[in-house]
């Protein structure tokens, strides 16, 4: 993908990225079209793809510092309107993420000491402060991943396959190590419960054997079977969610635990949760939008800032009064994720007369109605 002159497709990509970003930001200037949030999510990957394409140009080394300078300038300038329209944001605007992504990608591409040092510094910054960057640490890595894909396409076109063969052998070794490790743990300290999770165990072994096979094929025939790892990734996406042990499912994905207790939760007139994932699962399974967030806001911080959404959150000093008022109206269902001292302090503020169900770090509490 070495581009030496102006590319109409690349220009179109840049305009599409700008358009999707503009549509996404309309909701911040009073135009209520929240559904545009979804196509607006394409802006960042399109900008990263345009960056990778620009780095792949034969003349990239002559313009990289100018490119970086413009990104840094716009990072500083755009932070002003960003903070005006989004009070108290959790992250910086998207430009610093793109600037760090440029440095990381260029550090991998250019063997000069300066580029490598800047790339490592950018990588360290992204790893240390991911919560301050829009799209986090992995957002910084996206331009690098796209540039590596472009470089791979160039090497395939030139009949150079050494990197593909190495990739195949490396993935094969990883698969064999994982297979041996799982077998050892299952014999010595079972990850899957005997007799209860047999299907999950079969699925995970099916994935590992498939992963080993497809990467062996790529290592043996890198030019003809270069896309075999895609099949391995498809096996991972298709099989691993169903192959997870119950201990992981209930700790990381509360959806199944909520399904198991739908009958107890459905009569509740009020719902409360201290975890966004659990609250989302609760809302989805009960088909109710009225879940109150307890001492957490996270990604929905901006939506909760609207005056008509304030009743959907409650803090620790308010929770006892909220619970008292809610129980006068009917049963209260609570889904809590309890991982440490902070969460134990949250649950300690709740009444002690609720019916309790617990699996892993997920706790469901059902509080009966009380007479006013």
PyMOL commands that set and color helices and strands:
alter all, ss='L'
color gray80, all
select helices_A, chain A and resi 8-29+36-40+42-55+60-85+94-109+113-128+130-132+136-157+162-188+198-220+228-243+246-252+255-260+262-266+276-286+298-304+307-312+316-329+341-348
alter helices_A, ss='H'
color red, helices_A
select strands_A, chain A and resi 270-273+291-294+313-314+332-337+355-359+362-367
alter strands_A, ss='S'
color yellow, strands_A
deselect
rebuild
show_as cartoon
